[in-house]
Amino acid sequence: MSLNVVINDDVALELLTSRNSKTQELFKYLKEKGVNLWYPIVSAPDLCEKSAEQSEGSPITSFFDSVKILSAIGNHWKRVPETHPHRRGALISLAAAELPGKTVIWSNDSSFESLVNSVSVVNSDGIKEWVEQGDSQVPFIDLGYQQLIMREELEQRIFSVLSHGQYILGPEIKELEKALRRFVGTKHAIVCSSGTDALLMPLMAWGIGPGDAVFTAPFTFVATAEVVSLIGATPVFVDIDPQTFNIDPIKLEASIEEVSRRSDLRPRAIIPVDLFGLPADYVAIWDIAKRWNLPVLEDAAQSFGALYHGKRAGSLGTAGATSFFPAKPLGCYGDGGAVFTNDDQLAEKLLSIRVHGKGKDKYDNVRTGLNARLDTIQAAILLTKLKYFAGELEKREKVARMYSELLTGHVKTPHVPDGLTSAWAQYSILLKNEYEREQLINALKKDGIPTAIYYPKPLHIQEAFVHLGYKMGDFPLSEDISKRILSLPMHPYLADKVEYIAEKVVKCVKMVRGK
């Protein structure tokens, strides 16, 4: 969890005038712990004046270089009237409350009070304890810390959109599509409103509908099969590989052969899911797809950034769909998605479907489409985050490698075949049984470590798909994995917590197994 300390005037003056060695030591401690240190801009003029009066040649430039500037936005000034007896403190409190993560104001002035319940005031005697308490908490995904790293650039991008006012299909949309094409290595990238729409749009463009069978795995998020049902087609589930948890190509071909003998269904498409960030076996899948003349729609919602023998996820199918949901490896601050393809005709249809099936203009409708545009402001956010994305992928890989080194031999760790890399949307381990998993979840929760189960119930036994006629036992691997899988915290900025998490996992597993 990102920790923020807002430095009040009195503490800042102590740091500048070197009057209190304890304050200097605490400041150094906070920097070493990676705490985000902020100074409110509303206090800067007085601080400059006071420091000049009390200490000749005080290092104020060095101080400002070592902190982030906390600004009070226009809304704050409006909320606090000029006649307010503690206006500056109120403005500082309101600005501090906007910071992502956990925030405190560091002040030794007993008269200073925060006017926001979520932001407390801590003096020098309590600041270390506050940091240690906050530092013991482990976020599952730390979007707050990530935001602080790039906040200035994010704000510049967002304010640019506010300035030009083109909130729908503004210039950032084309700029983002160009950057995504370059990153993934496809001829076309069409951004859209969600990962779900990114899956739906190619199926619509291919004219898939009633009587068509679309093959996918049951061990995934509901959206993969949901889009098939939405267009009136039939999801046909295929069990997974026991090592990668992705669709099993051998079972896939057997399922296609079986459906081809039916009079009520015809094979029409394959949707492999790159589960947890790891690409499926596309060499084998394409071998099957070509024999049966089927398009491949890569569900890269979790794998954006991963590599398959040198090719980026998203470029591995006839079309690839990804999601920019906030928790994804590359996420915006809302919903978003994109479709990738090298097919010119498909790209043209996707652009039409994205805006109500438009033709020459928005009032010329040549097909039934969707309202599936990505908001310009989300594109602005993604453009900022894309600049950091390659570095974040490296950091995710480091975290995953550390986990595997510490956990191998105690639990089953993720398998990554040679020639592949994962985007590590999740780091998921396998326990021996449901009981062991439940014990581990509870033990980690007590230690401030969150976990998640992806996915507790395979799609073939979900009520939404009961009409397909599947039952328990039809896909034994998916059913077994769903009872034993557990995802641990995973994000690019977790390296300093991995050893702690792994230690707690191993301790609990040994205790449950009586070792």
Helices and strands as residue ranges (DSSP letters): E 3-7, H 9-17, H 21-32, E 36-40, G 41-43, H 44-54, H 60-65, E 68-70, H 74-79, H 87-97, E 102-106, E 120-122, H 127-135, H 143-164, H 171-184, E 188-192, H 195-205, E 212-216, H 223-230, E 234-237, H 249-260, E 266-271, G 275-277, H 282-292, E 297-299, E 307-308, E 311-312, E 319-323, E 337-341, H 344-354, H 376-407, E 420-421, E 427-430, H 434-446, G 459-461, G 463-468, H 476-484, E 485-488, H 495-512
